[in-house]
Amino acid sequence: MPKQPPSDSTRRQFLASASTVGAGLIAANAVAPAATGAPAAAGAPPTDPANVPTPSGDPKTDPVATTTGAGGETHQTAGGPSVLTTQQGVPVADDQNTLRAGPRGPALMEDFHFREKMFHFDHERIPERVVHARGFGVHGYFESNGALASVSRAAVFGKGEKTPVFVRFSTVAGNKGSADLPRDVRGFATKFYTKEGNWDLVGNNMPVFFIQDPIKFPDMVHAFKQEPDRGFPQAATAHDNAWDFLTLTPESMHMIMWVMSDRGIPRSLRFIEGFGVHTFRLVDAGGKSTFVKFHWKPKLGLQSVVWNEAVKINGADPDFHRRDLWDAIQAGERPEWELGVQLFDEAFAEKFDFDILDPTKLIPEEQLPVKVVGRMVLDRTVDNFFAETEQVAFCTQNVVPGIDFSDDPLLQGRNFSYLDTQLKRLGGPNFTHIPINAPKCPVINFQQDGHMAMRNPKGRVNYEPNTWGDQAGPRESPEKGFQTFPAALNGTKVRARPETFADHYSQARQFFISQTPVEQAHIADALIFELSKVQRVDIRVRMVSHLLNIDQALADKVAAGLRLAEMPKPMPAAKPTRQDLKPSPALSLLSNGPKSFAGRKVGVLVMDGADAALLKALAGALKAEGATLKLIAPEVGGFKASDGVMHPADEKLEGAPSVLFDAVVILAPEGGAADQLAMKPAARDFVADALAHKKFIGYTPGAMPLLQKAGAPEKPDGGMTSLKVAGDCDQFVERCRQLRFWARP
């Protein structure tokens, strides 16, 4: 747990400062709290006469006071007709925190406001998922190495146990018809069909989240989605609503660093990590509990694209990620991940610098190494997209004996929300009868009827206890059944954020300083781009004031990129940013790239007369590396190589821009034919984009006219390989293992 409690002088600030950080750009309205003399209710946010702009902009009709709670969360309180109510008209006292047993305790089912808010949110879309609408699913298996057998009774972790799985990758913000490569979080949900029932590990490609309390999830998604009056932008957070919400939610700052990093625009679903996000429990046969965080590590390494490349990929092939995964599996390339865990006990949790129940925090791998406990192989595409990918239902509450929950408030809220969502999406309580959701172990209970029931109890007995002997049906089993870990509870019923959740900037800073200079530049560029799409200057200023709590140089670069009139003051922080957290190399994508070029794709631009021997050598080198070669020609009918053999092309030049490939090669013969190729705009773009995106380029001397027309340097740089003899192809492929030549200006 954090050792430094937040000071009262910093805790009760936040947006009050936002009224001044914009150098007069944000108008403030003084609103004094009513002097009733009554004591504050337990769990209520502290009173503070902060001055902020009102939602309507008219302080006479809609006065708003802003305070922060013990956990650093923003509370905006209003008077008059603008008081927030439930659907039943009941005034809401706290819209930032769910009701729980003590600030760090579990959520309580009697929280009618949270349940109603989440219930309504879950049913906003028919039948598309509210979030994670654009997804792609594949089948595979998980094979355990037995490393968890001593800490969990779950059969799935037995040594050598092989369990069927179904994985659905997804984007979060976009609708079902959006493109594959927006800047966004990627969902990584895995359904394990174990011998003891289905276990769903519903995670993302980032280990933290935007919010700490599930009651804010509807607000977050509303802010991220298309603005409701205009219906755009699609699959993008580069707009006012998103950044207004984010800058009023300081707990999101760590996650913002992740999304603005290269992790937000992955090259392939095969090259992403996955995380369970929350802290869970593992429970052994004796009832002993061990805390756990889950990690998926791709065997092919990590890789992203650059932003200009992502924009062009979305135009050239909006199904880029789907097609990449489909083609790989169809070609027999089976992507593989290792499942790793971070295991720790109560003693570690007490000593750790942050609250292990806070979903906006992670545990650095250097501090608590990830232990590999098995591998997952994806080896089969779906037979029907709708029947499987669209109808699969993941629920975080789906656990098996030996796996249990922690009191992470966001996890507790998800356990309610996911099941509720299926009622609207899949029509009723019998969605587990759909084959993709059905367990592969026996299912025996007394649940019956309902919409689209495919199985019902046989005979006359549909209840228990009963006295029908051999017709009595199933009974509970204390030995085999799921047993909730008996964690001790001690707390009053409150709506409050624990003070241990209040540090919103320290791990954001740690993430940023853990990145390479190239990655840090990308984060700054991403922030500048996103905020440049925000029309309200005060929102841009507010974000820069947060960045000042993370890294001065980052804030300076973003402020300069936005050309702010002057630098704002740092946003008041509930807890000061810690400067003692060391960089974590595991957080850098570029520092954890692949060790080979396997699984990657090279686009080879060819034309009549291309050197047949070089083409054969290149194909052999790429095959030996485990990479794929795609032939691109001016006409899709193909080209005639130097040996007179006609080769069909995989793609026509205008339909295969270099953004679709990890590296490119231009095999052009000497003479006038190459000059003609240089006159084609698509050919010049093919090379110019490869240069701009810092890709490795192989070329024959005959390609020089095209390279020069596309803006290549007179003296080829270290990312360009001249191909004259067969051995040059091996050298080119070896260089490609670096993925990008970042030294290119």
N, C-alpha and C positions, 0 to 999 in steps of 0.2 A: 504494500500500500504506500501511497505517497507519504514522505516524511515531513513535507513542508505544508502546513495548512495555509489556505489562502488568507491574506490579510483583509480585514474589513475595509481598509482604505481603497483597495483595488477591486474588491469583489462587487461592490454596488455601483459599478459604472459600466458603460458600454456605449449605448447609443447617445448618451448625453454628449460624449465627445464627438460623435459623428456629426453633431450639429455645428461643430466648429472646425473639424479637420479640413473641410472643403474651402477654407478661407472665404467664408461668407456665401458659399454656393448653396448651403443647406439652410433653409429658414427654420428657426426654432421657436417654440411656443411654450412659455412657462406655464406649467400646470401644477398647482400645489395640491397635495393630498388633503382629503377632508379630515378635519380635526375632530374626530368623534370621541376620542379618549378611550375607545374600546381597544383591548389588547388584540394583537394580530392572531389570527387563527393558526393552529399548529400546521406547519408545512406550507404556509402562505409565503409568497415572495416578500422580501424585505421592502419597506417603503422607501422610496427615493424620488425626489423631485426632479428627475431627469427631464430634459427638454428635447423633444424630437418633432419632426414634421408629422402631420396627421395623414392618415390614408387618403382622406378627401382633399387635403390641402387647405381646409377651412377650419381654423382652430375654434371658431365660435360655435360650430355645430358638432364637431367631432373631436373633442380634446383627448389626447392620448398621453399617458405617462409611461415611461419605460424604466424598468429596473432589471436587475439580474438576481437569480437565485443562488443558493449556496454552491450549486454545481457550475455556475457561470452561464447558465442558459438565460435567454432574453425573455422577459415578461413584458407585454404591452397591455396596459389596463386602460379602460375607457369608461366614460359615463354617458348618461342620457340614453337615447334610443339605440346606440351602437353596441350595447352589451351583448356579448356572444352568448347564444343559448343552444340547448340541444334541440332535436327535432320536436320535442314535446314542449318547447318554450321555457325550459328550466335554465336560469342563468348559470354560466360556467365560471368557476372560480379560478381554475388553473387549466390551461390548454397546452401546457408544455410537459407535463409529467403524468404518467399513469399512477393509479393508486396501488401502493404496495405495502408490504409488511416491513416498515422501516425503510430508510433511504436506499439500502442495499439489499432489501428483501425481495421475494418473488411477487409477481403481480397478483392482484386479487380479482376474482371473477365478478365481484359485485360492482366493479367500475363500469357503471352503465354508460358514462360519457365516452370512455374509450371504446367500448364494445359497439355503441351506436355509430360513432365516427368511423371506425374501421369497417363495420358492416356495410355502411353506405358506400365507402370508398371501394370495397371489394366488388361491389355490384355495379360499378360505373360503366363497364364495357360488356357488350354482348356481341358475339361470344369471345372476342379477342381478349387476351390477357391484358390487364391494366398496365403492367410493366412486363418486361421480358417477352413482348409479343413476337418479336422476330427471332426465331430460334431454329436450330438444326440438331437433329438427334441421330445417334448411332449406337449400335450394340457392341458389346464386348464382354470381357470377363476380368475379375479381380482375383489375383492369386496371392495368398498370404504367406509370409515367410515364418510365421509363428512367433515373431518378436513381441507381440502383445498378449500372448496366451497367458502370461503370468499376471497381467494387470486388468484383464477383461475376460469375463466368462462368455462373451459373444462368440458363437460358433464361427462367424465369418473370419475371425482372427486365428483359427486353428492352423497349425503348421501344414502347408500344402493344400489348404482348403481353397477350392476354385469356385467362385461365385459369379453367376451371370450378372451383368450390369447393363443399364441403359443410361446414356449421358446426353443431356441437352445443353448445348451452348447457346448463348443468346446475347443480344444487346438489351439494354434496359429501357432507354427513353423512347426509342422509335416505335412507330406503329408496325403492324405486320408487313406492310409493303415498303418499308423504308430500306435504305441501302445498308450494306454490311459494314462499312468503314466510317461511321461517325466517330468523333471523339466521345467515348463512353466507357462505362464499366461493361465487362463481359460476364454474363452468368455462366456458372460451371456447376450444373446440378447432376448428381449421380444417384441413381436408384439401384441399390444392391438387393437382388432377389435371394435373400439368405434362407437357410433351412429353418430359421426361427421367425420368418416374416420379413417384410420389406423394411430396409433402412434407407432413408433418404438423406444424403449429405448435400444440402442445398447451399452452394457457396458462390463466390465470384473469383475473378482473376486478380482481385486486390484484397488484402487481409483486413482492411478496416472499412468503416462506413461513414456516411455523412452525418448521421444523427445518433443520439444516445437513447432516445425514448421513442417507442413505437407510435405514440400518439401524434408525433410529428410526421409520420410517413405520408399520410394523405397530403399534407401541406407541401412536403418536399416534391412529391411527384406532380402535384398540380403546378408548382412553380417551374418544374423542368419541362413539362409537356408543352405542346403548342399553346400559345396565349389564347384564351377562350374566345375573345372577341373576333380574332382573325384567323385562327386555325393554323398558324405557322409561328415559328419555324419548326420543321419536322426533324426529329432525331438530333436535336441540337440544344445545348444550354447557352449558346451565344445570344442571349437576349435579356431584356431588363428583368423579367419576372424571376428567372433563375438566379441571377446574381444579386438581386434585391434580397431574396430569401437567404442565399448563402452568406452574404455579408452581414445579415442579422442573426446568423447562426454560427457563432465562432467555433463551436465544436466540429464544424465541417472542414476546418482549415487543413487538417492532416489529410483527409480524403481528397481535397482539392489538389494538393501537391501530387498525389498519385494519378489522378485523372488528367492533370495537365502535363504529366510526364509522358514518356514514350509508351508506357503501359496502356494508355488510353487509345492507342491506334496500333494494335498488334498486326504483324504481317500475316499470321495464320492462326487459326484456332489450335493447330498442332504445336504452336510455339508459345503457349501461354502457361503460366502457373495457375493453380487453383487453390483457394483457401476456404476453410469452413467459417471464417470470420470470428465466430463466437468461441467462448470457452465452454467446453462440454466436460462431462465426467465419464470416466471408464470405471466400471465396478467389477471386482473379481468375484470368484465363487464364495469367498468368505464375507462379502459385503464391504470390503475396503474400497474407498474411492480415490481416484487419481485424476487430477485435472488434465485436460488435453486440448490442444489446438491442432487442427488437421491441415496438411499441406499436400498439394499435388505438384510434383516436379517433372516437367517434360523431358524425356530422354533426348529429344532433338534440340534442346536448348531454347533460349529466349530470343525473340526477334521482333522488331517493330518496323513500321514504315515512317517516313517523314510526312509532315502535314500536307505539303503541296502534292505529294504522291498519293496520299489518301483521298484528296479531293478529286484527282484525276482517275483513280481506280473506281470511285463511286460512279463516275460518268462512263468509264469504259466497260465496267462489269460490276453492277450493283450487287451481284451474287458472288463476289470474289471469294469470301471466306467459305461459303457453302460449297462452291464448285471445287475449291482447293481440297477440302476434306473429303468430298465425294470422290474426286479423281484419285486421290491418294489411296483410299481404301479399295476402290475398284481396281487399281493397279497392283494391289497386293502389298502396298506400303502401310503397315499397321502402326499407327502412332501409339506411343507407349508413355505412361507416366508412372513414377514411383509415388506411392502414398507414404508420406512422412508424418511424424507426430512430434509435438513438443509436450513432454510429460512433466508435471510438477505437482507439488503437494501444497498443503495449507501454509507450511513454513515459508516456502518460496513466495507464495502469494502475499504473505504478510510483509516480506522484505522487499518485494519488487517495487520499483519506483512509481508505478502507476497501478490503477485498479484493474485487476484481471477480468472484472465484469464489464468494463467499459469497451463497447464495440468500436470506438474510435482510436483504440490503442492496440499496439502489437508488442510482442516480446522479441527483441532482436535475436537472430539466430546465433550470433556470436556469444550472446549471453546464455542462451538455452538452445543447444544444437538440435537440429531436426533429425529424428531417428527414422530410418526407412523400415517400413513394416510390411511392404508388399508392392506389387506392381499391377497396373491396369493396362490392358491391351484393347484397343478398339479395332474390330476386325470385320464388322458387317454393317452395311447400310440398311435403312428401313425398307420394307416392302411397299408401304403406303405412307406417305407423309402425313396425311390427316389422321389416319387411324392410330399412328404411333406418336409422331412428333407433336402434333396439335392436341391430341387427347391425353397425353401423359400428364399425370397430376403429381406434383411433388409437394410434400408437407414436411416441414421441419420437425413436427411432432412424431413423425414415423421413425421410431428407434426400436431397437431389439434389446432383450435382456443382456446386460453388460455395458450398455451405453445409456447415459442419462444426461439431464440438463443441468446447467448452472442457473444462477439467478440473474444472469445478464438480462436487463429489461427489454432490450430489443429482441432477443431470442424468445422471451416469454410472449411478447406481442405477436411475433411471427407464428408461434405455435397456435395462437387463436386464429390469425388471419388466413393462413393458407388453407385450412380445412374449410373455413367459411366460403372462401373464394370458389372452391370446386362446386358448391351447390348451384351457383349461378352459371359457371362456365359449362359444366357437364350435366346439368339438368336435374340433379337430385342426389340422394345419399348413396346410390349404388354405382358410383364411378369406379369402384374397385372391381366391378364385374367386367369392365372393359379390359381386354387381354393385356394391353401394355401396362396397366396398373395392377393386374391381378398377381398376388403372390404365387410363387412356384412351390410353395409348401402347402400342406393341408389347411383349409379354412373351415372351421366348424364353430358355429354360434347360433343364437336364436334370433338374430336380426332378420326381419322379413319385410316383404312388400316394398312399397315405394316405387317411384318412377323408374321404369326400365329394369326391374329386378330380373336377373337371369338365373338366380338360384334361391330357393327358400328351404327352410327346414322340412324334412320329410316326416310324415306321420302326424300324430295328433299333438305331440309335445313341442311347445314353442316358448317354454319358460323354465326357470329353475330358481329355487329348489323344487323338485318334484319327487314323486314316489313311483315312477313307472318302470323301475327295474331295468331290464335290458333295453328298453326303449327310452330310457331317461335322457339320453343325449350327453353332450359334453359337460364337464365340470372344471372348476378352477384348479390350478396346481401351484401350491406355494413353492414347490421345488423347481419346476421348470418355468414358471410364469415370470413376467416382468415385475421387478421389485424396485420401487422408487427409493433412492438413497435417502435415509432418514436424517437429512441435514437439519441442524438445530435452528429454530427461528426465535427471534426476540426483537420485537419492534411494534411500534404503534402504527395504526393505519394513517398514512400520510400521502400527500402529493408533494414530493420533494425530490430533487436531484442530489445525490450524495456529494459532499465536498471533494471526495476523492476523484470525481469526474471533472474537476474544474480546470485542469491544465489543458488548454486547447492549442498551444503553440509549440511546446517543447519537442514533441515527436514530429511535428511538421518540419521544424528546423532540422532535426536529425535526418529525416528523409532527404531533405534538400542537400545537406552537406555530404550525404552519402553518394550523391550522383557524380558522375564524371563531368568535366567542364562542358563537354558536348551536350550531355543530358540536361545540365543546368540551363544552358542556352535555350534548349528546346522548351523547357518549362516556362521561361520568361517569354519566349515568342508565343507560346500557347495562351498565356494570360493576356498578353497584349492583343492578340487576335480576338479572343473571346470578349474582352472588355471593350474593344473598339466597336463591337456590334451592339453594345449597351448605349442607349440614347441619353440616359440621364447621367450627367457628369457627377452628381453627388454619389451615385452608386460606384462609379469607377474610383472616385476618391476614397470611399469607404473601404474598398478592397485593398487599395495601396496602404491604407492605414493598418490593416491587418498584416500585410506583408512586412511592414516594419518590425513586427514582433517575431517574424520568422527569419529574415535575412535582409540586412541593409542593402547589400549589392543587388539583390533580386528586386527589392522595392525601388531602388534607384533606376534600374533598367526598365521596369514596367512603367514607372512614372514618366521617364523620358520617352518611351515608346508611345505613350498616350498623350504626350505633351501637356501634362498638367501645368496649370498656372503656377503652382508652388507645391512643395512637398507638404503633405498633411502631417499632423502629429500621430504618433502611434496610437492605435486603438487601446483604450484601457483594458487590461487583462485581469481576469479573475485570479490568475496566478502568473507570476513573472516567468518568462521563458528561460528555461534552464540552458546554460551554456556548457555544462559538463558532460552532456551526452555525446559519446564518441560516434564517429561515422560507422555505419554498418554496411560493409561491401555487399552483403546479400541483398540489399535493397536496390542496388544498381542493376539495370537491365543489361547495359553494355558490358559490365564486369562479369556477367553470367551468361554470356553468349555461347553458341555451340562450339564444339571442338572440331567439327568437320562441316562440310557443305552438304551433308546428307539431308534429304528431304526437300532441298531447294530446287529451283527451276531456272534454267538458262534459256533466254530467247536468242536464237541464232538467225540473224538477217542474212539471207543468201540470195544469189541471183545466178543466172546462167554463167557457166565457166568457173564457178566456185571450186576451189581446190579439193578434190575428192579425198586425197590422202589426209589433209588436215581435218576434214569433216569426220573421217573415220577415227582419227586419233582423238579428236575432241569427244566424240560419242563414247569411245572406250574409257577415257579418263573420267567422264561424268558418271558413267555406269559403275565404275569401280568405286567412286566416291559415294554412290547412292543417290545421286542427283538426276534430274530429268532434263532432257534436251527437247526443245520445241523449235521446229523449222518455220521461219517466216519469210515469205516470198512476195514479190510484187503481185503475183497472181496465185490464187489458192490452188490452181491446177498443178503447181510445182515448178521445178527448175531442172535444168540439165547440167550436171556437174562436169568437171574437167575431163573425166573419163568417158563422157558420153552417156552415162546412166541417168535416166529421168527419175527424180525423186518427188513424191507428192509433198506438198506443204501442209503443215498443221494449221497455219493461220495465214490470212492475207494481211499484208503490211498495214493497211489502214485500220484493220480490226484487232491489231495486237501491239499496242503501244508498250514501250519498255517498262512502264509502271507495273505491268503484270508479271515481271520477272525479277529474280534476285540479282542477276548479272546478265550482261549481253555480250554477244560476239557479232562482228561484221565480217563475213567471208566474201570479199569482193575481189574479182580478178583485176589484173592490171589492164588499163586501157579505157576507151571511151565509154564502155558500159557503166563503169563506176561513176563517171561524170554524170551520166543520165540519172542514176540513182540519187545523186546529190541534189538534183533539181526537184525531187519529189518532197513536198512539205512533210508528209508523214515520215519519211526517212530521216529528214533533218530533226523533226521532233523526237523521233526514236532515240537518236544519239544525244540531243540537247537535254532531254529529260534524264537520261542515264547519267550524264555529266553532272547535272544540277543535283540529282539525288545521291550523288557520291557512290555510284555503283562501280564495280569492277568491269572493265571493258577489254575484251580481246579483239584484235583487228589484224587484218592482213595489210601489207603495204598498199594494195590496190584500193583500200578503204579511205586513204588519206584525204581525197577530195571531199568525201562526205563528212569526215571528222572536222575538217577545216571549215566547211560551210556551216556546221552545227556549233561552232565556237570552241572547239578543242584547243588547248594550248599548243603553240608551235612545237614546244618540246614536251612530249608525252610525260604525264606525271606517273607517280608510283602505282596508281590504280589502273594504268593502261598497259596491256601486255601485247607486244608485237608477236604475231603468230607466223613463223616462217617454216619451222620444221615440227615434227610430231612431238618432240620433247617440250616445245613451248606450251603445248596444251596442258601438260601435267603441271607446269609452273603456274599457268593461269588458274587452274582449279585449286591449287594450293593457296594462292593468294585470295581466292574467293571465300576461303574459310573465315576470313575476317568480316565478311558480309558487306562492309562499307569502307570506302577509303575516306575517312573523316578529315584527313589533312588537305583534301582538295578545297580550294577557296570557294 
